[in-house]
Amino acid sequence: MEKEKKSPVSDVGAWGMNIVSSVGIIMANKQLMSPAGFAFGFATTLTGFHFSVTALVGFISNASGYSASKHVPLWELIWFSLVANASITGMNLSLMLNSVGFYQISKLSMIPVVCVMEWIIHGKNFSREVKIAVAVVVIGVGICTVTDVKVNAKGFLCACVAILCTSLQQISIGSLQKKYSVGSFELLSKTAPIQAISLLILGPFIDYFLTGKLLTDYKMTSAAFAFILLSCSLAVFCNISQYLCIGRFSAVSFQVLGHMKTVCVLTLGWLLFDSALTFKNLMGMALAVVGMIVYSWAVEAEKQTKTSLPSTLTEEDLKPLKEGVAEIPLNGEAKV
């Protein structure tokens, strides 16, 4: 695989782009979709707009020769897009049918689910330090975000679908990049058109089911249109940085360190929208940040351990192995 050039600076840049664009899009969408703002409550259709603009950017990039296009089987792209769209729809349905508290719990549960799926699919094991750090992050974010918890059978089913599909989608981003030797932006430019078409077709129907309102009845203003363009522009950077981060690191790292966005959203909500920020929120945020720092240290320690393993074998350690190889007959028959 042609690996994207990795350096500490570019790694920080990828995470920085993801955090800034994600927090920005949340703030823009809050103004766009809230009743106090422009009341554009068509979340699934808006996501279709996001992927349409992302697909357009990918098309222009390929046409101008800025990025190369490598072959990925169509069935893989369609399968991935179906899983990704099921994730988006499941999340929207979960938010509608469950309380905000349970919705936050379902988002937090993605971290352990991704860990388990990585272990099942790729046989990946995690050190004790990583597991402790993950637990600390989950507890910290849970303390500062989870309030009322109400759930019903339909909502619970939608949440389960959303959790499984989101986890599988994020793991698949890294798997497809490695399997077909494609870069993050190349893969995104291939999947975005399929997601855009399907969401633009199905989105208005899903949104009608969620809100009881028709997209055609919405009275568009120039200000609302400007915020839709802003949301779509930020979505391009958000999508690109998501594929970059997962390609460079892992789905687990993306989930754990991605909760820095939650901390930023709570802080900006307090600064810009006069949202309440209690002592409980602050304690949870502090605990989550500590967990992220410990997680980063634990992952780096794992890398250092793996890197140093080959150098621990001395010439004396290798001598019995060499002698054993020398004693094997040329015809391959074992000695009696």
One Martini backbone bead per residue (centre of mass of N, CA, C, O) as a GRO file, in nm:
protein
  336
    1MET     BB    1   0.097   0.036   0.021
    2GLU     BB    2   0.048   0.374  -0.019
    3LYS     BB    3   0.159   0.565   0.209
    4GLU     BB    4   0.093   0.812   0.392
    5LYS     BB    5   0.256   1.065   0.503
    6LYS     BB    6   0.426   1.048   0.812
    7SER     BB    7   0.391   1.282   1.088
    8PRO     BB    8   0.351   1.461   1.362
    9VAL     BB    9   0.233   1.707   1.214
   10SER     BB   10   0.021   1.559   1.032
   11ASP     BB   11  -0.128   1.426   1.265
   12VAL     BB   12  -0.218   1.686   1.405
   13GLY     BB   13  -0.360   1.801   1.155
   14ALA     BB   14  -0.579   1.584   1.131
   15TRP     BB   15  -0.701   1.624   1.414
   16GLY     BB   16  -0.750   1.928   1.392
   17MET     BB   17  -0.943   1.917   1.150
   18ASN     BB   18  -1.156   1.737   1.287
   19ILE     BB   19  -1.223   1.911   1.532
   20VAL     BB   20  -1.290   2.182   1.394
   21SER     BB   21  -1.503   2.075   1.186
   22SER     BB   22  -1.691   1.931   1.388
   23VAL     BB   23  -1.754   2.171   1.570
   24GLY     BB   24  -1.848   2.360   1.343
   25ILE     BB   25  -2.088   2.182   1.240
   26ILE     BB   26  -2.244   2.177   1.503
   27MET     BB   27  -2.287   2.484   1.525
   28ALA     BB   28  -2.423   2.524   1.248
   29ASN     BB   29  -2.656   2.312   1.291
   30LYS     BB   30  -2.779   2.442   1.538
   31GLN     BB   31  -2.868   2.699   1.386
   32LEU     BB   32  -3.020   2.555   1.147
   33MET     BB   33  -3.217   2.342   1.330
   34SER     BB   34  -3.321   2.525   1.528
   35PRO     BB   35  -3.596   2.703   1.622
   36ALA     BB   36  -3.416   2.966   1.684
   37GLY     BB   37  -3.331   2.955   1.400
   38PHE     BB   38  -3.408   2.783   1.086
   39ALA     BB   39  -3.563   2.505   1.109
   40PHE     BB   40  -3.379   2.266   0.967
   41GLY     BB   41  -3.517   1.931   1.010
   42PHE     BB   42  -3.317   1.774   0.771
   43ALA     BB   43  -3.073   1.566   0.838
   44THR     BB   44  -3.050   1.352   0.607
   45THR     BB   45  -3.050   1.550   0.370
   46LEU     BB   46  -2.806   1.712   0.464
   47THR     BB   47  -2.611   1.472   0.433
   48GLY     BB   48  -2.652   1.458   0.127
   49PHE     BB   49  -2.525   1.734   0.075
   50HIS     BB   50  -2.249   1.672   0.189
   51PHE     BB   51  -2.179   1.435  -0.014
   52SER     BB   52  -2.212   1.601  -0.272
   53VAL     BB   53  -1.978   1.798  -0.221
   54THR     BB   54  -1.762   1.583  -0.178
   55ALA     BB   55  -1.793   1.454  -0.460
   56LEU     BB   56  -1.721   1.711  -0.618
   57VAL     BB   57  -1.435   1.741  -0.506
   58GLY     BB   58  -1.338   1.462  -0.606
   59PHE     BB   59  -1.388   1.510  -0.908
   60ILE     BB   60  -1.204   1.758  -0.942
   61SER     BB   61  -0.946   1.620  -0.841
   62ASN     BB   62  -0.937   1.396  -1.060
   63ALA     BB   63  -0.959   1.582  -1.317
   64SER     BB   64  -0.688   1.754  -1.228
   65GLY     BB   65  -0.475   1.529  -1.096
   66TYR     BB   66  -0.441   1.539  -0.781
   67SER     BB   67  -0.583   1.252  -0.788
   68ALA     BB   68  -0.592   0.917  -0.784
   69SER     BB   69  -0.751   0.624  -0.940
   70LYS     BB   70  -0.850   0.332  -0.786
   71HIS     BB   71  -0.945   0.009  -0.765
   72VAL     BB   72  -1.280  -0.066  -0.648
   73PRO     BB   73  -1.518  -0.260  -0.590
   74LEU     BB   74  -1.850  -0.197  -0.615
   75TRP     BB   75  -1.958  -0.384  -0.388
   76GLU     BB   76  -1.789  -0.252  -0.163
   77LEU     BB   77  -1.906   0.035  -0.189
   78ILE     BB   78  -2.205  -0.040  -0.144
   79TRP     BB   79  -2.173  -0.179   0.128
   80PHE     BB   80  -2.049   0.062   0.277
   81SER     BB   81  -2.282   0.266   0.220
   82LEU     BB   82  -2.503   0.108   0.365
   83VAL     BB   83  -2.373   0.114   0.644
   84ALA     BB   84  -2.344   0.424   0.666
   85ASN     BB   85  -2.650   0.489   0.629
   86ALA     BB   86  -2.746   0.317   0.870
   87SER     BB   87  -2.598   0.488   1.077
   88ILE     BB   88  -2.742   0.759   1.027
   89THR     BB   89  -3.035   0.661   1.061
   90GLY     BB   90  -3.003   0.531   1.343
   91MET     BB   91  -2.921   0.792   1.491
   92ASN     BB   92  -3.176   0.957   1.428
   93LEU     BB   93  -3.380   0.754   1.553
   94SER     BB   94  -3.256   0.741   1.835
   95LEU     BB   95  -3.297   1.045   1.901
   96MET     BB   96  -3.611   1.036   1.867
   97LEU     BB   97  -3.687   0.773   2.063
   98ASN     BB   98  -3.485   0.881   2.265
   99SER     BB   99  -3.303   1.003   2.489
  100VAL     BB  100  -3.023   1.190   2.524
  101GLY     BB  101  -2.887   1.005   2.730
  102PHE     BB  102  -2.902   0.740   2.562
  103TYR     BB  103  -2.760   0.850   2.314
  104GLN     BB  104  -2.488   0.893   2.460
  105ILE     BB  105  -2.446   0.600   2.545
  106SER     BB  106  -2.439   0.483   2.257
  107LYS     BB  107  -2.186   0.641   2.173
  108LEU     BB  108  -1.996   0.529   2.396
  109SER     BB  109  -2.031   0.216   2.315
  110MET     BB  110  -1.844   0.220   2.060
  111ILE     BB  111  -1.572   0.168   2.182
  112PRO     BB  112  -1.604  -0.131   2.281
  113VAL     BB  113  -1.718  -0.234   2.010
  114VAL     BB  114  -1.468  -0.177   1.838
  115CYS     BB  115  -1.278  -0.353   2.002
  116VAL     BB  116  -1.429  -0.623   1.956
  117MET     BB  117  -1.428  -0.612   1.641
  118GLU     BB  118  -1.122  -0.603   1.609
  119TRP     BB  119  -1.081  -0.880   1.745
  120ILE     BB  120  -1.263  -1.050   1.553
  121ILE     BB  121  -1.155  -0.954   1.266
  122HIS     BB  122  -0.818  -0.892   1.346
  123GLY     BB  123  -0.700  -0.992   1.627
  124LYS     BB  124  -0.694  -0.755   1.831
  125ASN     BB  125  -0.497  -0.642   2.097
  126PHE     BB  126  -0.514  -0.507   2.435
  127SER     BB  127  -0.393  -0.339   2.674
  128ARG     BB  128  -0.442  -0.251   2.994
  129GLU     BB  129  -0.397   0.054   2.957
  130VAL     BB  130  -0.601   0.094   2.728
  131LYS     BB  131  -0.852  -0.007   2.880
  132ILE     BB  132  -0.839   0.203   3.107
  133ALA     BB  133  -0.852   0.456   2.927
  134VAL     BB  134  -1.125   0.394   2.800
  135ALA     BB  135  -1.285   0.391   3.065
  136VAL     BB  136  -1.223   0.684   3.148
  137VAL     BB  137  -1.350   0.822   2.902
  138VAL     BB  138  -1.636   0.708   2.930
  139ILE     BB  139  -1.690   0.818   3.215
  140GLY     BB  140  -1.631   1.117   3.163
  141VAL     BB  141  -1.838   1.165   2.932
  142GLY     BB  142  -2.081   1.056   3.092
  143ILE     BB  143  -2.083   1.270   3.319
  144CYS     BB  144  -2.106   1.533   3.107
  145THR     BB  145  -2.378   1.411   2.926
  146VAL     BB  146  -2.546   1.235   3.112
  147THR     BB  147  -2.885   1.221   3.213
  148ASP     BB  148  -3.145   1.133   3.096
  149VAL     BB  149  -3.293   0.786   3.088
  150LYS     BB  150  -3.471   0.683   2.797
  151VAL     BB  151  -3.640   0.378   2.683
  152ASN     BB  152  -3.723   0.170   2.401
  153ALA     BB  153  -3.753  -0.080   2.183
  154LYS     BB  154  -3.713   0.081   1.919
  155GLY     BB  155  -3.474   0.256   2.019
  156PHE     BB  156  -3.286   0.022   2.090
  157LEU     BB  157  -3.266  -0.098   1.805
  158CYS     BB  158  -3.155   0.156   1.664
  159ALA     BB  159  -2.902   0.179   1.840
  160CYS     BB  160  -2.776  -0.095   1.765
  161VAL     BB  161  -2.752  -0.038   1.462
  162ALA     BB  162  -2.578   0.218   1.488
  163ILE     BB  163  -2.338   0.095   1.641
  164LEU     BB  164  -2.260  -0.134   1.444
  165CYS     BB  165  -2.237   0.038   1.180
  166THR     BB  166  -2.032   0.248   1.278
  167SER     BB  167  -1.810   0.052   1.359
  168LEU     BB  168  -1.785  -0.093   1.083
  169GLN     BB  169  -1.724   0.156   0.914
  170GLN     BB  170  -1.458   0.245   1.058
  171ILE     BB  171  -1.306  -0.020   1.008
  172SER     BB  172  -1.341  -0.022   0.690
  173ILE     BB  173  -1.169   0.219   0.617
  174GLY     BB  174  -0.897   0.083   0.687
  175SER     BB  175  -0.930  -0.186   0.530
  176LEU     BB  176  -0.964  -0.068   0.238
  177GLN     BB  177  -0.697   0.084   0.225
  178LYS     BB  178  -0.520  -0.176   0.254
  179LYS     BB  179  -0.644  -0.374   0.043
  180TYR     BB  180  -0.631  -0.134  -0.215
  181SER     BB  181  -0.423   0.096  -0.191
  182VAL     BB  182  -0.572   0.354  -0.066
  183GLY     BB  183  -0.651   0.654   0.000
  184SER     BB  184  -0.856   0.849   0.178
  185PHE     BB  185  -0.961   1.036  -0.057
  186GLU     BB  186  -1.014   0.816  -0.265
  187LEU     BB  187  -1.231   0.664  -0.104
  188LEU     BB  188  -1.423   0.901  -0.059
  189SER     BB  189  -1.469   0.965  -0.371
  190LYS     BB  190  -1.622   0.679  -0.407
  191THR     BB  191  -1.850   0.688  -0.172
  192ALA     BB  192  -1.999   0.965  -0.186
  193PRO     BB  193  -2.191   0.931  -0.435
  194ILE     BB  194  -2.358   0.696  -0.320
  195GLN     BB  195  -2.453   0.840  -0.062
  196ALA     BB  196  -2.582   1.085  -0.195
  197ILE     BB  197  -2.799   0.949  -0.368
  198SER     BB  198  -2.940   0.782  -0.143
  199LEU     BB  199  -3.001   1.028   0.052
  200LEU     BB  200  -3.163   1.207  -0.152
  201ILE     BB  201  -3.388   0.992  -0.188
  202LEU     BB  202  -3.446   0.900   0.126
  203GLY     BB  203  -3.432   1.149   0.318
  204PRO     BB  204  -3.719   1.285   0.297
  205PHE     BB  205  -3.868   1.033   0.414
  206ILE     BB  206  -3.721   1.012   0.683
  207ASP     BB  207  -3.782   1.305   0.776
  208TYR     BB  208  -4.090   1.273   0.774
  209PHE     BB  209  -4.092   1.051   0.991
  210LEU     BB  210  -3.945   1.230   1.211
  211THR     BB  211  -4.121   1.527   1.167
  212GLY     BB  212  -4.375   1.565   0.956
  213LYS     BB  213  -4.206   1.706   0.722
  214LEU     BB  214  -4.163   1.879   0.425
  215LEU     BB  215  -3.923   2.000   0.221
  216THR     BB  216  -4.116   2.169   0.025
  217ASP     BB  217  -4.228   2.353   0.280
  218TYR     BB  218  -3.972   2.500   0.300
  219LYS     BB  219  -3.850   2.828   0.376
  220MET     BB  220  -3.615   2.972   0.198
  221THR     BB  221  -3.325   3.149   0.285
  222SER     BB  222  -3.032   3.309   0.253
  223ALA     BB  223  -2.926   3.234   0.536
  224ALA     BB  224  -2.986   2.930   0.527
  225PHE     BB  225  -2.818   2.875   0.273
  226ALA     BB  226  -2.549   2.967   0.395
  227PHE     BB  227  -2.549   2.744   0.620
  228ILE     BB  228  -2.552   2.504   0.429
  229LEU     BB  229  -2.282   2.570   0.292
  230LEU     BB  230  -2.116   2.566   0.552
  231SER     BB  231  -2.181   2.274   0.631
  232CYS     BB  232  -2.069   2.145   0.367
  233SER     BB  233  -1.779   2.250   0.391
  234LEU     BB  234  -1.717   2.119   0.667
  235ALA     BB  235  -1.780   1.824   0.576
  236VAL     BB  236  -1.539   1.784   0.396
  237PHE     BB  237  -1.325   1.805   0.623
  238CYS     BB  238  -1.450   1.591   0.807
  239ASN     BB  239  -1.433   1.348   0.612
  240ILE     BB  240  -1.133   1.358   0.543
  241SER     BB  241  -1.026   1.342   0.842
  242GLN     BB  242  -1.151   1.073   0.912
  243TYR     BB  243  -0.997   0.901   0.702
  244LEU     BB  244  -0.718   0.989   0.792
  245CYS     BB  245  -0.722   0.896   1.091
  246ILE     BB  246  -0.794   0.596   1.043
  247GLY     BB  247  -0.558   0.537   0.846
  248ARG     BB  248  -0.328   0.620   1.057
  249PHE     BB  249  -0.465   0.459   1.283
  250SER     BB  250  -0.780   0.400   1.429
  251ALA     BB  251  -1.097   0.344   1.532
  252VAL     BB  252  -1.034   0.366   1.833
  253SER     BB  253  -0.880   0.635   1.831
  254PHE     BB  254  -1.110   0.798   1.704
  255GLN     BB  255  -1.307   0.757   1.938
  256VAL     BB  256  -1.142   0.854   2.180
  257LEU     BB  257  -1.018   1.131   2.069
  258GLY     BB  258  -1.298   1.239   1.958
  259HIS     BB  259  -1.401   1.342   2.252
  260MET     BB  260  -1.281   1.626   2.231
  261LYS     BB  261  -1.530   1.741   2.089
  262THR     BB  262  -1.718   1.733   2.333
  263VAL     BB  263  -1.560   1.934   2.501
  264CYS     BB  264  -1.574   2.168   2.295
  265VAL     BB  265  -1.883   2.189   2.273
  266LEU     BB  266  -1.939   2.255   2.571
  267THR     BB  267  -1.763   2.510   2.582
  268LEU     BB  268  -1.897   2.667   2.340
  269GLY     BB  269  -2.184   2.658   2.453
  270TRP     BB  270  -2.110   2.839   2.696
  271LEU     BB  271  -1.988   3.085   2.530
  272LEU     BB  272  -2.224   3.117   2.289
  273PHE     BB  273  -2.517   2.981   2.433
  274ASP     BB  274  -2.546   2.968   2.751
  275SER     BB  275  -2.469   2.707   2.862
  276ALA     BB  276  -2.457   2.489   3.104
  277LEU     BB  277  -2.175   2.461   3.353
  278THR     BB  278  -2.095   2.228   3.565
  279PHE     BB  279  -1.915   2.054   3.788
  280LYS     BB  280  -1.978   1.783   3.653
  281ASN     BB  281  -1.877   1.861   3.372
  282LEU     BB  282  -1.585   1.934   3.452
  283MET     BB  283  -1.506   1.658   3.569
  284GLY     BB  284  -1.565   1.491   3.315
  285MET     BB  285  -1.372   1.642   3.125
  286ALA     BB  286  -1.112   1.594   3.286
  287LEU     BB  287  -1.126   1.283   3.279
  288ALA     BB  288  -1.126   1.255   2.969
  289VAL     BB  289  -0.853   1.390   2.918
  290VAL     BB  290  -0.688   1.194   3.084
  291GLY     BB  291  -0.765   0.943   2.919
  292MET     BB  292  -0.641   1.044   2.650
  293ILE     BB  293  -0.352   1.070   2.750
  294VAL     BB  294  -0.320   0.774   2.838
  295TYR     BB  295  -0.383   0.651   2.565
  296SER     BB  296  -0.151   0.778   2.405
  297TRP     BB  297   0.070   0.653   2.581
  298ALA     BB  298  -0.009   0.351   2.545
  299VAL     BB  299   0.019   0.339   2.235
  300GLU     BB  300   0.316   0.431   2.226
  301ALA     BB  301   0.424   0.198   2.404
  302GLU     BB  302   0.341  -0.028   2.209
  303LYS     BB  303   0.516   0.064   1.973
  304GLN     BB  304   0.790   0.049   2.120
  305THR     BB  305   0.775  -0.254   2.184
  306LYS     BB  306   0.752  -0.358   1.890
  307THR     BB  307   1.015  -0.220   1.785
  308SER     BB  308   1.214  -0.365   2.012
  309LEU     BB  309   1.193  -0.676   1.971
  310PRO     BB  310   1.420  -0.755   1.753
  311SER     BB  311   1.668  -0.639   1.939
  312THR     BB  312   1.659  -0.879   2.168
  313LEU     BB  313   1.813  -1.054   1.965
  314THR     BB  314   2.086  -1.233   1.986
  315GLU     BB  315   2.335  -1.431   1.878
  316GLU     BB  316   2.283  -1.647   2.100
  317ASP     BB  317   1.979  -1.681   2.041
  318LEU     BB  318   2.028  -1.771   1.729
  319LYS     BB  319   2.212  -2.023   1.734
  320PRO     BB  320   2.008  -2.263   1.776
  321LEU     BB  321   1.852  -2.202   1.514
  322LYS     BB  322   2.088  -2.242   1.315
  323GLU     BB  323   2.157  -2.534   1.400
  324GLY     BB  324   1.878  -2.651   1.331
  325VAL     BB  325   1.888  -2.585   1.030
  326ALA     BB  326   2.157  -2.742   0.963
  327GLU     BB  327   2.029  -3.038   1.049
  328ILE     BB  328   1.857  -3.031   0.803
  329PRO     BB  329   1.787  -3.209   0.552
  330LEU     BB  330   1.763  -3.160   0.210
  331ASN     BB  331   1.507  -3.367   0.166
  332GLY     BB  332   1.323  -3.304   0.439
  333GLU     BB  333   1.395  -3.522   0.633
  334ALA     BB  334   1.374  -3.640   0.935
  335LYS     BB  335   1.529  -3.717   1.210
  336VAL     BB  336   1.578  -4.025   1.419
   0.00000   0.00000   0.00000
